[in-house]
Amino acid sequence: MSDKRRNPHRSGPPPLNSIRLEELALAYVARFATTQAKLRDYLQRKLRERGWDGEGDAPVEDLVTRYAEKGYVDDASWARMKAGSLLRSGYGARRVGEALGQAGVAEDLRDDTRPGPAEQRRAALVLARRRRFGPFAVQAVDDIKLRDKQIAAMLRAGHPLDIARRIVESEDADALEEWCESEFGD
């Protein structure tokens, strides 16, 4: 056991001042791609944990605004990156929108990153392949209850009912591939 022991008179790290708050903010944006809301939440949490030792109120909003103006925090880029990642993982448009909303992305930016019909079909196909739904199953699925469970799983992943049904009820993986790549999806 080490002889280095915590000072019993010291209760934790010292309260934050404007310099230390800026250092925390800079370290956070350097380490993580983030949104303005997530940066704001992080700084407010640190202030709750450690307290404020500066003059007046902590300049959280000023820091967030300045970092957004400098491009250290870019909600639009983050939303595009996150939406693309979720779609490639097989999540649907509804789940993408929910994730962006939880991260504090503004409604207009969520609308700008909303996937088109072809992207939605491709994402659903990714999920079906990964989970072995529909024509990707190891063996043919004739059980109605199992099909319903597969459709429900696709709905929970954020896919529309018509796309989920089409994929789960299909027997031809090649036809699904063509359907996903078609412009109109008919």
HELIX and SHEET records of a PDB file:
HELIX    1   1 SER A   18  ARG A   31  1                                  14    
HELIX    2   2 GLN A   36  ARG A   50  1                                  15    
HELIX    3   3 VAL A   60  LYS A   70  1                                  11    
HELIX    4   4 ASP A   75  ARG A   88  1                                  14    
HELIX    5   5 ALA A   93  GLN A  102  1                                  10    
HELIX    6   6 GLU A  107  ASP A  112  1                                   6    
HELIX    7   7 PRO A  117  ARG A  131  1                                  15    
HELIX    8   8 GLY A  134  PHE A  136  5                                   3    
HELIX    9   9 ILE A  144  ARG A  156  1                                  13    
HELIX   10  10 LEU A  161  GLU A  169  1                                   9    
HELIX   11  11 ALA A  173  GLU A  181  1                                   9    
END                                                                             
